Amino acid sequence: MHAKSCGCCGAWADHIAKAGFPVKIVESSTLETFKTEQGVLAALQSCNTALVDGYVLEGHVSAEAVSKLLKERPSIKGLAVAGMPAGSPGMEMSGVAPEAYDVMTFGSAGTVFMRFDGS
């Protein structure tokens, strides 16, 4: 689910689909309510939210992190990439150096699930 007219959300969905995950895009004007209902903390919110096999994905979570999540199946609500870090899936921009960013868990203790160094 993502906000209407969000180009990076579509690029993230393409990234996830190319990794073999099924994608259904739902544009919503009530995204903030949906995020709250799914337990996404305000500090972790980004522009898109997804549901996958009982987990919530918030922001530009990589397909690599999703695969690891589904393999390990930790007791968490979901994963989040806060904000919109350059170079994260869907946020690749010509001429802009990728940023380091963390994929965080939420729904129990918020810990770093994976770290991407920006290269």
VENCOR-V895996 format. One record per backbone hydrogen bond with DSSP energy under -1.0 kcal/mol. CO is the residue of the C=O (numbers start at 1). NH is the residue of the N-H. Records with the same first field share a line. If there is no record, write none. Layout:
BEGIN
CO = NH / NH
END
This chain:
BEGIN
1 = 49
2 = 28
6 = 10
7 = 11
8 = 12
9 = 13
10 = 14
11 = 15
12 = 16
13 = 17
14 = 18
16 = 21
17 = 20
26 = 2
30 = 34
31 = 35
32 = 36
33 = 37
34 = 38
35 = 40
36 = 39
41 = 44
42 = 45
45 = 83
47 = 3
48 = 59
50 = 57
52 = 55
55 = 52
56 = 79
57 = 50
58 = 81
59 = 61
62 = 66
63 = 67
64 = 68
65 = 69
66 = 70
67 = 71
68 = 72
69 = 73
74 = 76
77 = 56
78 = 106
79 = 58
80 = 104
85 = 88
86 = 99
88 = 91
91 = 87
93 = 96
101 = 116
103 = 113 / 114
104 = 80
106 = 77 / 78
111 = 105
114 = 103
116 = 101
END
